[in-house]
């Protein structure tokens, strides 16, 4: 984020906020098979002709993804307010 993305009170500009939200949706997007289930990353990489080893996921993105992931339906989902 740049200083020009903030208004005079230090609030994030709506355009920047929406852009960041779109980025989050893109990262968490899933490709579904017609037969049901998810298309695995290696299959997508082959379809697009790219080698996943040449395009590693940045560490910060993997950490963000694991922190933002919702728990499985079978796992407890505690609500902690501190």
N, C-alpha and C positions, 0 to 999 in steps of 0.2 A: 504494500500500500504506500502511496506517495502522499506528501503533505497536501497536495492539490486535491486529494480524494476526500478531504475533510472540510466541513463548513467552519464558520467562525467560532462555533462553540465546541469544535473538536468531534462532532458527530460524523459518522461515515455517510458519504453521499449515497443516495438511493441506487444509482447506477452501479456503483462499486459493490454495494451490498448484494444486489441481485446477481451481478456477475459471479461473485464468490459462491452464492447459493447454487447457481447453475453449474459451476465447477464441481461442487459437492455431489450434485445429482449425476453428473457425467461419470465421476469416479466410482460411484456406487452402482452404476447401471449394470444390468446383467443381460446376457443374450440367452433367450430361451429356445429350446428345440421344439419343433412341431410335435414330436412324439412325447414331449414332456421333459422336464428337468432342465438343467443349465448346460450350455455349451462350454466345455473346458477351455481354458486359455490356450493350451497347445494346439487345439483344433482351430481356434480363431486365428492364431499366429500363422498356421499353415494356410488357411484360407486367404489371408492378406499377404502371404509371401514374406513374412518377416521371421527372424530368428529371435526368440525371447531372450536368449543369452546375450545378444548384442543390444538389447533394450531393457536393462534391469530396472526394477521398480526402485525409485529413490527411497532411502531409509526413512526419511521424514514422512513420506506418503504411506508407507507400510505401517508406521507407528500411528499415524492419524487414523488410518482405516481400522486398525484393531481397537483403538480407543473409541471410535464413533460407532462401532458395530453394535447392533442390538443383540441381547442374549437369545439363545435358542429358546424355542417355546417350552422346552423341557427344563431349562435352567431357571432358578429363581431370579426374579427381577426386583431386587430390593429398592426401595425409595429412601434415600439417605438425605436428610436435610440438616445441614450444620450451619 
